[in-house]
Amino acid sequence: MSIAGLFIKRPVMTTLVMLAILLFGLMAYRSLPVSDLPNVDRATISVSASLPGASPETMAASVATPLEKQFSTIAGIDSMISTSSLGRTSITIQFVLSRDIDAAAQDVQAAIARTTRQLPSDMPSPPSYRKVNPADQPILFVALTSPTLPLALLDEYGETLMAQRISMVDGVAQVMVFGSQKRAVRIQLDPQELAFRGIGIDEVADAVGQQNVNMPTGILYGPHRSFTVQATGQLLQASDYRSLVVAYRNGAPVRLESLGRVFDSTENDKEAAWFCTPEVQQRSIVLAVQRQPGTNTVEVADNVKRVLKTLQEQLPPSVNVVILRDGSMNIRQSFNDVRFTLLLTLCLVVLVIFLFLRNVSATIIPSLALPMSVIGTLTVMYALNYSLDNLSLMALTLCVGFVVDDAIVMLENIMRHMEMGKPRMQAALDGAREVGFTIVSMTLSLAAVFIPVIFMGGLVGRLFREFAVTIGTAVIVSGFVSLTLTPMLSSRFIRPPSEVHHGRIYRVSERVFTWMIRFYGVTLRVALRHRLTTFLTALAVLGGSVYLFLVVPQGFIPSEDRDMLMVRTEAAQGISYQSMFEHQQALATVLQKDPNIFQFMSQAQGNTGMMLLLLKPRSERALSADEVLQELRPKLASVPGVQTFIQNPPVINVGGRSAKGLYQYTLLGPDTDELFRSASLLMERLKTVPGLQDVSSDMQLQNPELNVVIDRNQASALGVSATEVESVLNNAYGSRQVSTIFAPNNDY
């Protein structure tokens, strides 16, 4: 007995098997995550370290180099990129695709621990790491604004209440804060007052550090009660610091307020962020949520939004929380579009089957192979931790035309035996036995086509592996359904041809099909009679296909309109932060007048800035995102003193470094002087290449500098060391943190 015969004679078993496939498939559909593309994230670790006041050269030599030496001993690293700027070093480590991110994080943590003794002792905190790719776009941008509250209080709500809670959501890698205005007490000393009283700036720093303390003071135990001892060593406001005694001169105390200004300020007053609409520019605190590599965007975004709804209830009514961008919305819209296409394809295939078979029962039986194959495939996708994304749904859409073939072959052969006069049961047994091996060979040969795609390596292989497995699984499931459900239903529900009475519509359509067959016969005879012409025509078509393949533009993933554009700004190196803020606001004023922009956020720090533009929905604007991008270029270029680099962010970021353009070219070399010279020459040559836009470099070496040459002989004669000289310079010009205020809700 054949495999099909077993299922034909046991209809209850066949029905239960199909119901099990249906049940598990529907359960898998409810549990499958939704995404835009398969998970192609590399294990990426971002390490950051800070040393306030240090030059980029100092950061590279004393911080980046020791860390890089330790990281280079970790197995499985694909690339390592370090960037050193004023007071900060960032190292991005990307591992091979097969590397587990949790194991990689443990290796990075161990390497940081081994390097601790080699790092500068005055670093405010040891290097930290996060499981995040800096080149990835945040999945959520949340803006906090208030018409009445000061920015320092708004920042406390954002950083302390919201950012810390959001960071605990499963799948969130980090919450970046743009425009941070963390409260601090700032001391600006007058050099003339210090010199007049003979007080060094290091004495002031030591005095402030010693007078602002928060130490345990113990418990006083009595015979009947115990008392917790509390001291007033902690100072919270600027007014508390003004009366501090720094030193005594001529028997009189010298207080801090007599040496300069002491005022409440922010920890970093050289950074600002704005929330902008066509009507207003408003200072704000912007939270950017980045997900961990390998997590599902939609699931993480939904969890974060649920937390945001809870946190918003705890905020004062004057605080406005606006979700600037939700990365899951485009994914949902794309998923719904592809899902509708899949359902429409199913309906069209069923209609085509009915058009040619012109029999309701004969149409329903092979059509059942379609939903059963798709639903059965969902179970395998869930078991393999796949997602419902554009590629997997495209695979299911394409396989709709494949999976029905086996069922139609089975049905046609059974109908042939019934036309020979056999009863339905016998016709089903004989027909299934004859074509059973053929269906198995058809199924396996079609599924084998996608096996090479499964074993492709690299990023492309990871991207299309889910597509190949999905479509191959659907084909195999369809073969199983064609060998089991289709013959079983045919043995019980197909009406013999002698019992079928055809109406007028059938007779008319039959004449049409007869005419089509005759026309095909005529064209076939013509082709066989003129073999050379037919062969030459085929060669011409093949040659034309090869030519078109060569001339058609090639790319990795096409540009997509996701109602979003990214603008990066760069002013002259050494520009003051006040001037940079003015340039950034001037650019925002230009963008406010564009009718395609709904709202946007703007942020500036140092000589660089960033803008995230949210476009109006595609149905409300005539231009695509790429067309809006080209239209904005000349408008933004009209603002003098600042360069703008605008791009439509790609769906997949290759690499671990964010850049001002879509393509990056990295120069390597052991000689830094020659490397810097070659980089400048290359950039100038690239600007002359036709078709290239926004050519820039991350090499920032033209910032104005003041070099202090230490006269070591004179310093030694005065009893001053080079360490003391540089420490004084850091205290004076480095915005050095000399003490920490431990407030009940935050420290600053």
LINPEFEN-V807098 format. One record per residue. N is the residue number from 1. RES is the residue in one small letter. OMEGA is omega in radians with two decimals (NA if undefined). D_FIRST is the distance of its C-alpha to the first C-alpha in whole Angstrom. Layout:
# LINPEFEN-V807098
N & RES & OMEGA & D_FIRST
N & RES & OMEGA & D_FIRST
This chain:
# LINPEFEN-V807098
1 & m & 3.12 & 0
2 & s & 3.10 & 4
3 & i & 3.14 & 7
4 & a & 3.14 & 8
5 & g & 3.11 & 6
6 & l & -3.12 & 7
7 & f & 3.10 & 10
8 & i & -3.08 & 11
9 & k & 3.13 & 10
10 & r & -3.07 & 13
11 & p & 3.14 & 16
12 & v & 3.11 & 18
13 & m & 3.13 & 16
14 & t & 3.14 & 16
15 & t & -3.14 & 19
16 & l & 3.11 & 21
17 & v & 3.14 & 19
18 & m & 3.09 & 21
19 & l & 3.10 & 24
20 & a & 3.09 & 24
21 & i & -3.14 & 24
22 & l & -3.09 & 27
23 & l & -3.12 & 29
24 & f & 3.11 & 29
25 & g & 3.12 & 30
26 & l & 3.08 & 33
27 & m & 3.11 & 34
28 & a & 3.14 & 34
29 & y & 3.13 & 36
30 & r & -3.06 & 38
31 & s & -3.11 & 39
32 & l & 3.08 & 39
33 & p & 3.13 & 42
34 & v & -3.13 & 44
35 & s & 3.10 & 45
36 & d & -3.14 & 46
37 & l & 3.06 & 45
38 & p & -3.14 & 43
39 & n & 3.13 & 45
40 & v & -3.09 & 46
41 & d & 2.95 & 49
42 & r & 3.00 & 51
43 & a & -3.06 & 52
44 & t & 3.12 & 56
45 & i & 3.11 & 59
46 & s & -3.13 & 62
47 & v & 3.13 & 65
48 & s & 3.11 & 69
49 & a & -3.11 & 72
50 & s & 3.05 & 75
51 & l & -3.01 & 79
52 & p & 3.09 & 81
53 & g & -3.11 & 84
54 & a & 3.11 & 83
55 & s & 3.10 & 82
56 & p & 3.12 & 79
57 & e & 3.12 & 80
58 & t & 3.12 & 81
59 & m & -3.12 & 78
60 & a & -3.06 & 76
61 & a & -2.99 & 78
62 & s & -3.09 & 78
63 & v & -3.04 & 75
64 & a & -3.06 & 72
65 & t & 3.10 & 73
66 & p & 3.12 & 73
67 & l & -3.12 & 69
68 & e & 3.14 & 68
69 & k & 3.12 & 69
70 & q & -3.13 & 67
71 & f & -3.10 & 64
72 & s & 3.12 & 63
73 & t & -3.13 & 62
74 & i & -3.12 & 59
75 & a & 3.02 & 56
76 & g & 3.13 & 54
77 & i & 3.09 & 56
78 & d & 3.11 & 56
79 & s & 3.10 & 59
80 & m & -3.08 & 62
81 & i & 3.10 & 65
82 & s & 3.11 & 68
83 & t & 3.14 & 71
84 & s & 3.10 & 74
85 & s & -3.09 & 76
86 & l & 3.06 & 80
87 & g & -3.05 & 79
88 & r & 3.05 & 75
89 & t & 3.11 & 72
90 & s & 3.13 & 69
91 & i & 3.12 & 66
92 & t & -3.11 & 63
93 & i & 3.07 & 60
94 & q & -3.12 & 57
95 & f & 3.10 & 54
96 & v & -3.04 & 51
97 & l & -3.09 & 48
98 & s & -3.07 & 46
99 & r & 3.08 & 49
100 & d & -3.03 & 49
101 & i & 3.14 & 52
102 & d & 3.09 & 52
103 & a & 3.10 & 53
104 & a & 3.13 & 55
105 & a & 3.11 & 57
106 & q & 3.11 & 58
107 & d & 3.12 & 59
108 & v & 3.12 & 61
109 & q & 3.12 & 63
110 & a & 3.12 & 63
111 & a & 3.09 & 65
112 & i & 3.14 & 67
113 & a & 3.14 & 68
114 & r & -3.08 & 69
115 & t & -3.00 & 71
116 & t & -3.08 & 73
117 & r & -3.13 & 76
118 & q & -3.09 & 77
119 & l & 3.12 & 77
120 & p & -3.07 & 80
121 & s & -3.08 & 81
122 & d & 3.05 & 83
123 & m & -3.10 & 79
124 & p & 3.13 & 79
125 & s & 3.12 & 75
126 & p & 3.11 & 73
127 & p & 3.13 & 70
128 & s & -3.14 & 67
129 & y & 3.09 & 64
130 & r & 3.10 & 61
131 & k & -3.07 & 57
132 & v & 3.05 & 58
133 & n & -3.11 & 58
134 & p & -3.13 & 61
135 & a & -3.14 & 60
136 & d & 3.08 & 58
137 & q & 3.03 & 59
138 & p & -3.10 & 60
139 & i & 3.11 & 57
140 & l & 2.96 & 60
141 & f & -3.11 & 64
142 & v & -3.13 & 66
143 & a & 3.07 & 69
144 & l & 3.10 & 72
145 & t & 3.09 & 75
146 & s & 3.12 & 78
147 & p & -3.03 & 81
148 & t & -3.03 & 83
149 & l & 3.06 & 82
150 & p & -3.09 & 83
151 & l & 3.13 & 81
152 & a & 3.11 & 81
153 & l & 3.10 & 80
154 & l & 3.10 & 77
155 & d & 3.12 & 76
156 & e & 3.07 & 76
157 & y & -3.08 & 74
158 & g & -3.05 & 71
159 & e & -3.05 & 71
160 & t & -3.06 & 72
161 & l & -2.96 & 70
162 & m & -3.03 & 67
163 & a & -3.12 & 66
164 & q & 3.13 & 66
165 & r & 3.13 & 64
166 & i & 3.14 & 62
167 & s & -3.14 & 61
168 & m & 3.12 & 60
169 & v & -3.11 & 57
170 & d & 3.14 & 54
171 & g & 3.12 & 53
172 & v & 3.14 & 57
173 & a & 3.13 & 58
174 & q & 3.05 & 62
175 & v & 3.11 & 64
176 & m & -3.13 & 66
177 & v & 3.07 & 70
178 & f & -3.12 & 72
179 & g & -3.10 & 75
180 & s & 3.14 & 76
181 & q & -3.12 & 79
182 & k & -3.02 & 79
183 & r & 3.12 & 82
184 & a & 3.02 & 85
185 & v & -3.06 & 89
186 & r & -3.14 & 90
187 & i & 3.08 & 93
188 & q & -3.05 & 95
189 & l & 3.12 & 98
190 & d & -3.10 & 101
191 & p & -3.13 & 102
192 & q & 3.10 & 106
193 & e & 3.11 & 106
194 & l & -3.12 & 104
195 & a & -3.12 & 107
196 & f & -3.11 & 110
197 & r & 3.11 & 109
198 & g & -3.12 & 108
199 & i & 3.09 & 104
200 & g & -3.13 & 101
201 & i & 3.09 & 98
202 & d & 3.07 & 96
203 & e & 3.11 & 98
204 & v & -3.14 & 97
205 & a & 3.13 & 94
206 & d & -3.12 & 94
207 & a & 3.13 & 96
208 & v & 3.14 & 94
209 & g & -3.13 & 91
210 & q & -3.10 & 93
211 & q & 3.12 & 94
212 & n & -3.08 & 91
213 & v & 3.07 & 89
214 & n & -3.02 & 86
215 & m & 3.06 & 86
216 & p & -3.08 & 86
217 & t & 2.96 & 89
218 & g & -3.09 & 88
219 & i & 3.10 & 89
220 & l & -3.11 & 92
221 & y & 3.06 & 92
222 & g & -3.12 & 95
223 & p & -3.10 & 96
224 & h & -3.09 & 94
225 & r & 3.05 & 92
226 & s & -3.09 & 90
227 & f & 3.03 & 91
228 & t & -3.10 & 88
229 & v & 3.11 & 91
230 & q & 3.10 & 90
231 & a & -3.10 & 92
232 & t & -3.14 & 93
233 & g & -3.10 & 92
234 & q & 3.10 & 89
235 & l & -3.01 & 91
236 & l & -3.02 & 88
237 & q & 3.11 & 91
238 & a & 3.13 & 93
239 & s & 3.12 & 96
240 & d & -3.08 & 95
241 & y & -3.03 & 95
242 & r & -3.08 & 99
243 & s & 3.14 & 101
244 & l & 3.08 & 99
245 & v & -3.12 & 102
246 & v & -3.12 & 101
247 & a & 3.07 & 104
248 & y & 3.07 & 108
249 & r & -3.11 & 111
250 & n & 3.09 & 115
251 & g & -3.12 & 114
252 & a & 3.13 & 112
253 & p & 3.03 & 108
254 & v & -3.09 & 106
255 & r & -3.04 & 103
256 & l & -3.08 & 100
257 & e & 3.12 & 101
258 & s & -3.12 & 105
259 & l & -3.13 & 103
260 & g & -3.11 & 100
261 & r & 3.04 & 98
262 & v & -3.04 & 95
263 & f & 3.06 & 93
264 & d & -3.10 & 90
265 & s & 3.12 & 87
266 & t & -3.10 & 84
267 & e & 3.10 & 82
268 & n & -3.13 & 81
269 & d & -3.13 & 83
270 & k & 3.09 & 82
271 & e & -3.13 & 79
272 & a & 3.07 & 78
273 & a & -3.13 & 76
274 & w & 2.95 & 76
275 & f & -2.97 & 74
276 & c & 2.97 & 74
277 & t & 3.09 & 74
278 & p & -3.09 & 75
279 & e & -2.93 & 78
280 & v & 2.93 & 79
281 & q & -3.03 & 79
282 & q & 3.07 & 79
283 & r & -3.05 & 79
284 & s & 2.97 & 75
285 & i & -3.07 & 73
286 & v & 3.08 & 70
287 & l & 3.11 & 67
288 & a & -3.06 & 64
289 & v & 3.07 & 61
290 & q & -3.14 & 59
291 & r & 3.06 & 55
292 & q & 3.08 & 54
293 & p & 3.12 & 52
294 & g & 3.13 & 48
295 & t & -3.08 & 49
296 & n & -3.05 & 47
297 & t & -3.07 & 50
298 & v & -3.11 & 50
299 & e & 3.14 & 49
300 & v & -3.14 & 52
301 & a & 3.12 & 54
302 & d & 3.13 & 53
303 & n & 3.14 & 54
304 & v & -3.13 & 57
305 & k & 3.05 & 58
306 & r & 3.09 & 58
307 & v & 3.13 & 60
308 & l & 3.14 & 63
309 & k & 3.10 & 63
310 & t & -3.12 & 64
311 & l & -3.11 & 66
312 & q & 3.10 & 68
313 & e & -3.12 & 69
314 & q & -3.12 & 71
315 & l & 3.06 & 73
316 & p & -3.14 & 76
317 & p & -3.11 & 76
318 & s & 3.13 & 78
319 & v & 3.11 & 75
320 & n & 3.11 & 73
321 & v & -3.09 & 69
322 & v & 3.03 & 67
323 & i & -3.11 & 64
324 & l & -3.11 & 65
325 & r & 3.07 & 61
326 & d & -3.09 & 58
327 & g & -3.12 & 55
328 & s & -3.08 & 53
329 & m & 3.11 & 54
330 & n & 3.12 & 53
331 & i & 3.11 & 49
332 & r & -3.13 & 49
333 & q & 3.11 & 50
334 & s & 3.12 & 48
335 & f & 3.13 & 45
336 & n & 3.11 & 45
337 & d & -3.13 & 46
338 & v & 3.11 & 42
339 & r & 3.08 & 40
340 & f & 3.10 & 42
341 & t & 3.12 & 41
342 & l & 3.13 & 37
343 & l & 3.11 & 37
344 & l & 3.11 & 39
345 & t & 3.10 & 36
346 & l & -3.13 & 33
347 & c & -3.13 & 35
348 & l & 3.12 & 36
349 & v & 3.11 & 33
350 & v & 3.12 & 32
351 & l & 3.11 & 35
352 & v & 3.10 & 34
353 & i & 3.14 & 30
354 & f & -3.13 & 32
355 & l & -3.09 & 34
356 & f & 3.14 & 32
357 & l & 3.10 & 29
358 & r & 3.12 & 32
359 & n & -3.03 & 30
360 & v & -3.12 & 30
361 & s & 3.12 & 26
362 & a & 3.09 & 25
363 & t & -3.08 & 27
364 & i & -3.04 & 26
365 & i & 3.10 & 23
366 & p & 3.14 & 23
367 & s & 3.11 & 26
368 & l & 3.10 & 25
369 & a & -3.12 & 23
370 & l & -3.12 & 27
371 & p & -3.13 & 28
372 & m & 3.14 & 25
373 & s & -3.13 & 25
374 & v & -3.10 & 29
375 & i & 3.10 & 29
376 & g & 3.11 & 26
377 & t & -3.14 & 28
378 & l & 3.12 & 31
379 & t & 3.12 & 30
380 & v & 3.11 & 29
381 & m & 3.12 & 33
382 & y & -3.13 & 34
383 & a & -3.12 & 33
384 & l & 3.13 & 34
385 & n & 3.05 & 38
386 & y & -3.13 & 37
387 & s & 3.02 & 39
388 & l & -3.10 & 39
389 & d & -3.07 & 42
390 & n & -3.09 & 42
391 & l & 3.12 & 40
392 & s & 3.09 & 37
393 & l & 3.06 & 37
394 & m & 3.08 & 38
395 & a & 3.11 & 35
396 & l & 3.12 & 33
397 & t & -3.14 & 35
398 & l & -3.07 & 34
399 & c & 3.13 & 30
400 & v & 3.12 & 30
401 & g & -3.13 & 30
402 & f & -2.92 & 27
403 & v & -3.11 & 25
404 & v & -3.08 & 25
405 & d & -3.10 & 24
406 & d & -3.13 & 20
407 & a & 3.13 & 20
408 & i & 3.09 & 22
409 & v & 3.12 & 20
410 & m & -3.10 & 17
411 & l & -3.12 & 19
412 & e & -3.14 & 21
413 & n & 3.09 & 18
414 & i & 3.10 & 17
415 & m & 3.11 & 20
416 & r & 3.12 & 20
417 & h & 3.10 & 18
418 & m & 3.08 & 20
419 & e & 3.06 & 23
420 & m & 3.09 & 22
421 & g & -3.14 & 22
422 & k & 3.04 & 19
423 & p & -3.03 & 18
424 & r & -3.10 & 17
425 & m & -3.12 & 14
426 & q & 3.12 & 13
427 & a & 3.12 & 14
428 & a & -3.14 & 13
429 & l & -3.11 & 9
430 & d & -3.13 & 11
431 & g & 3.14 & 13
432 & a & 3.14 & 11
433 & r & -3.10 & 8
434 & e & -3.03 & 12
435 & v & -3.12 & 14
436 & g & 3.14 & 11
437 & f & 3.12 & 13
438 & t & 3.13 & 16
439 & i & 3.10 & 16
440 & v & -3.14 & 16
441 & s & 3.09 & 19
442 & m & -3.10 & 21
443 & t & -3.09 & 21
444 & l & 3.14 & 21
445 & s & 3.12 & 24
446 & l & 3.11 & 26
447 & a & -3.11 & 26
448 & a & 3.13 & 27
449 & v & -3.04 & 30
450 & f & 3.14 & 32
451 & i & 3.11 & 31
452 & p & 3.12 & 35
453 & v & -3.13 & 36
454 & i & -3.07 & 35
455 & f & 3.04 & 37
456 & m & -3.14 & 40
457 & g & 3.07 & 43
458 & g & -3.07 & 46
459 & l & 3.13 & 47
460 & v & 3.10 & 45
461 & g & 3.11 & 42
462 & r & -3.09 & 42
463 & l & -3.04 & 43
464 & f & 3.11 & 40
465 & r & 3.13 & 37
466 & e & 3.09 & 37
467 & f & -3.09 & 36
468 & a & -3.14 & 33
469 & v & -3.12 & 31
470 & t & -3.10 & 31
471 & i & 3.08 & 30
472 & g & 3.11 & 28
473 & t & 3.13 & 26
474 & a & 3.12 & 26
475 & v & 3.14 & 24
476 & i & 3.11 & 22
477 & v & 3.12 & 21
478 & s & 3.07 & 21
479 & g & 3.10 & 18
480 & f & 3.12 & 16
481 & v & -3.13 & 18
482 & s & 3.12 & 17
483 & l & -3.06 & 13
484 & t & -3.04 & 13
485 & l & -3.06 & 16
486 & t & 3.12 & 17
487 & p & 3.12 & 14
488 & m & 3.11 & 14
489 & l & 3.13 & 18
490 & s & -3.12 & 18
491 & s & -3.07 & 16
492 & r & -3.01 & 19
493 & f & 3.11 & 22
494 & i & 3.10 & 22
495 & r & 3.10 & 24
496 & p & -3.14 & 24
497 & p & -3.13 & 27
498 & s & -3.12 & 29
499 & e & -3.10 & 29
500 & v & 3.11 & 31
501 & h & -3.06 & 34
502 & h & 3.13 & 36
503 & g & -3.07 & 39
504 & r & -3.13 & 42
505 & i & 3.14 & 41
506 & y & -3.10 & 38
507 & r & 3.10 & 39
508 & v & -3.14 & 42
509 & s & 3.11 & 39
510 & e & 3.10 & 37
511 & r & 3.10 & 41
512 & v & 3.14 & 41
513 & f & 3.10 & 37
514 & t & 3.11 & 38
515 & w & 3.12 & 42
516 & m & 3.13 & 40
517 & i & 3.11 & 38
518 & r & 3.12 & 41
519 & f & 3.10 & 42
520 & y & 3.12 & 40
521 & g & 3.12 & 40
522 & v & -3.13 & 44
523 & t & 3.12 & 44
524 & l & 3.12 & 41
525 & r & 3.10 & 43
526 & v & -3.14 & 46
527 & a & 3.14 & 44
528 & l & -3.13 & 43
529 & r & -3.14 & 47
530 & h & -3.04 & 49
531 & r & -3.09 & 46
532 & l & 3.12 & 49
533 & t & 3.12 & 50
534 & t & -3.13 & 47
535 & f & 3.13 & 46
536 & l & 3.09 & 50
537 & t & 3.11 & 49
538 & a & 3.10 & 46
539 & l & 3.12 & 48
540 & a & 3.10 & 50
541 & v & 3.11 & 48
542 & l & 3.12 & 47
543 & g & 3.09 & 50
544 & g & 3.12 & 51
545 & s & 3.12 & 48
546 & v & 3.13 & 49
547 & y & 3.13 & 53
548 & l & 3.10 & 52
549 & f & -3.10 & 50
550 & l & -3.04 & 53
551 & v & 3.14 & 56
552 & v & 3.12 & 54
553 & p & -3.09 & 55
554 & q & 3.12 & 53
555 & g & -3.11 & 53
556 & f & 3.11 & 51
557 & i & -3.10 & 51
558 & p & 3.09 & 52
559 & s & -3.06 & 55
560 & e & 3.10 & 54
561 & d & -3.14 & 57
562 & r & 3.10 & 57
563 & d & -3.07 & 60
564 & m & 3.01 & 62
565 & l & 3.12 & 64
566 & m & 3.12 & 66
567 & v & 3.03 & 69
568 & r & -3.08 & 71
569 & t & -3.14 & 75
570 & e & 3.09 & 77
571 & a & -3.13 & 81
572 & a & 3.11 & 83
573 & q & -3.10 & 83
574 & g & 3.12 & 86
575 & i & 3.11 & 86
576 & s & -3.11 & 87
577 & y & 3.09 & 85
578 & q & 3.12 & 87
579 & s & 3.11 & 87
580 & m & 3.10 & 83
581 & f & -3.13 & 82
582 & e & 3.11 & 85
583 & h & -3.12 & 83
584 & q & 3.12 & 79
585 & q & 3.08 & 81
586 & a & 3.07 & 82
587 & l & 3.12 & 78
588 & a & 3.11 & 77
589 & t & 3.09 & 80
590 & v & -3.11 & 78
591 & l & 3.14 & 75
592 & q & -3.09 & 76
593 & k & -3.10 & 77
594 & d & -3.08 & 74
595 & p & -3.12 & 72
596 & n & -3.04 & 69
597 & i & 3.13 & 69
598 & f & 3.09 & 68
599 & q & -3.13 & 69
600 & f & 3.04 & 70
601 & m & -3.11 & 71
602 & s & -3.12 & 73
603 & q & -3.14 & 74
604 & a & 3.10 & 77
605 & q & -3.09 & 78
606 & g & 3.10 & 80
607 & n & -3.13 & 80
608 & t & 3.12 & 76
609 & g & -3.12 & 75
610 & m & 3.08 & 71
611 & m & 3.04 & 70
612 & l & -3.07 & 67
613 & l & 3.04 & 67
614 & l & -3.12 & 65
615 & l & 3.03 & 65
616 & k & 3.10 & 64
617 & p & -3.05 & 61
618 & r & -3.12 & 60
619 & s & -3.09 & 60
620 & e & 3.11 & 64
621 & r & -3.09 & 65
622 & a & -3.06 & 65
623 & l & 3.02 & 64
624 & s & -3.13 & 61
625 & a & 3.13 & 62
626 & d & 3.11 & 63
627 & e & 3.06 & 65
628 & v & 3.13 & 67
629 & l & -3.13 & 67
630 & q & 3.13 & 69
631 & e & -3.11 & 71
632 & l & -3.07 & 72
633 & r & -3.13 & 73
634 & p & 3.13 & 76
635 & k & -3.14 & 77
636 & l & 3.13 & 77
637 & a & 3.14 & 79
638 & s & 3.11 & 82
639 & v & -3.07 & 82
640 & p & 3.01 & 85
641 & g & -3.12 & 84
642 & v & 3.07 & 81
643 & q & 3.11 & 78
644 & t & 3.11 & 74
645 & f & -3.02 & 71
646 & i & -3.11 & 68
647 & q & 2.99 & 65
648 & n & -2.99 & 61
649 & p & 3.13 & 60
650 & p & 3.13 & 56
651 & v & -3.13 & 53
652 & i & 3.06 & 52
653 & n & 3.11 & 55
654 & v & -3.11 & 55
655 & g & -3.08 & 57
656 & g & -3.11 & 59
657 & r & 3.04 & 63
658 & s & -3.06 & 64
659 & a & -3.13 & 66
660 & k & 3.14 & 68
661 & g & -3.11 & 65
662 & l & -3.11 & 62
663 & y & -3.12 & 62
664 & q & 3.07 & 64
665 & y & -3.04 & 65
666 & t & 3.06 & 66
667 & l & 3.12 & 69
668 & l & 3.10 & 69
669 & g & -3.13 & 72
670 & p & -3.11 & 74
671 & d & -3.06 & 78
672 & t & 3.14 & 78
673 & d & 3.11 & 81
674 & e & 3.13 & 79
675 & l & 3.14 & 76
676 & f & 3.13 & 78
677 & r & -3.13 & 80
678 & s & 3.13 & 77
679 & a & 3.12 & 75
680 & s & 3.13 & 78
681 & l & -3.13 & 78
682 & l & -3.13 & 74
683 & m & 3.13 & 75
684 & e & 3.11 & 77
685 & r & -3.13 & 76
686 & l & 3.13 & 72
687 & k & -3.14 & 74
688 & t & -3.11 & 75
689 & v & 3.13 & 72
690 & p & 3.09 & 71
691 & g & 3.13 & 68
692 & l & 3.09 & 69
693 & q & 3.02 & 70
694 & d & 3.07 & 71
695 & v & -3.11 & 71
696 & s & -3.14 & 73
697 & s & 3.07 & 73
698 & d & 3.11 & 72
699 & m & -3.12 & 75
700 & q & -3.07 & 78
701 & l & -3.08 & 81
702 & q & 3.11 & 84
703 & n & 3.14 & 85
704 & p & -3.10 & 89
705 & e & 2.98 & 90
706 & l & -3.11 & 93
707 & n & 3.10 & 93
708 & v & 3.14 & 96
709 & v & -3.09 & 97
710 & i & 3.03 & 98
711 & d & -3.01 & 102
712 & r & 3.11 & 101
713 & n & -3.14 & 104
714 & q & 3.13 & 106
715 & a & 3.13 & 103
716 & s & 3.13 & 104
717 & a & 3.13 & 107
718 & l & 3.13 & 106
719 & g & -3.13 & 104
720 & v & 3.13 & 101
721 & s & 3.09 & 98
722 & a & 3.10 & 95
723 & t & 3.14 & 93
724 & e & 3.12 & 95
725 & v & -3.11 & 96
726 & e & 3.09 & 92
727 & s & 3.10 & 92
728 & v & 3.10 & 94
729 & l & 3.12 & 93
730 & n & 3.10 & 90
731 & n & -3.04 & 91
732 & a & -2.98 & 93
733 & y & -3.06 & 91
734 & g & -3.07 & 87
735 & s & -3.04 & 87
736 & r & 3.07 & 87
737 & q & -3.07 & 85
738 & v & -3.14 & 88
739 & s & -3.13 & 87
740 & t & 3.08 & 84
741 & i & 3.13 & 84
742 & f & 3.12 & 82
743 & a & -3.13 & 82
744 & p & -3.09 & 80
745 & n & -3.03 & 77
746 & n & 3.02 & 77
747 & d & -3.10 & 79
748 & y & NA & 81
